[in-house]
């Protein structure tokens, strides 16, 4: 493995690396061909307690810092594995932890911490609204004994593998609220009961094995206690989790970048063309060296964002910058690895093309590069809002 300039949480890194060892390239390639879910890998992470890292000890979790959680995900990706199958379990539960009722915390958090319950589905994005979350059309209307929900979600990853789904729906029509982001509420949906009784899940075929879906909701009845927090404040609750999500995704990108750099450097040292190792050529060296510099710089921003989050300080700009810089670093490292391997980069045996496809996602999700730049221009530089 490549050496970090300032490694921390060595015990966690070593434990995660040992856990990942059996889940080699062949394991992920088979899943990729079959578009299958990594049940064994997720079970191992759950059993080791890594998916409950951010849940406080009083609720059965490890009570670790966000920085520790970033180390877990970075190491998973640096080992060549993919945490996208389960990383949402780390940050979605934050809405319940920070805004849920005492009963919701007692009923769900301990089981989420052990993996007995999977909360990995996040129903926010819709076909017509995209990143304009306030424009979503899914409605939840009060009834005598709860809520009646109708609508549609898209790119809802892991819905088929999740027991619970956090759902964002409009409870007050947009024309009746002062701000567009008002009138949205969050609900905890038990998919074990809802599928076939108002919820239909249809998988989306995609270029990566991300287990993502469309979710159709028609006259779904939810009990009153499915509401998380106060009615109408759901957008604020979702924003709380977005900073953690972006920091955690950024750490995965750092792991991807390190994996690309390790694989590409090893290949460049061994592969000989015209009687010399290709790594002797500056055309190979410079893109890899540049990607290394970008990765180390991005990792520092991930650390800064996580430190602010753990201290309870505002970290929106830092979380967005961490995600942007890390996704750029991983993409550039992936491109350098592809060029270094040449034609062999397209051979599935080398695993480069799989990782290359996976890391490309983070230029777009969970928030696109352009929207991050627009946010920074407006919120940090004080330029007129463009969105």
Helices and strands as residue ranges (DSSP letters): H 10-21, H 25-34, H 39-47, G 50-52, G 57-59, H 66-78, G 83-85, H 88-99, H 102-104, I 105-109, H 110-114, E 119-123, G 133-135, E 139-143, E 146-153, G 159-161, E 164-170, G 174-176, E 184-190, H 191-194, E 199-203, E 213-223, G 224-226, E 227-228, H 234-270, E 272-273, E 276-277, G 278-280, H 282-310, H 316-341, G 342-346, G 348-350, H 352-360, G 361-363, H 369-379
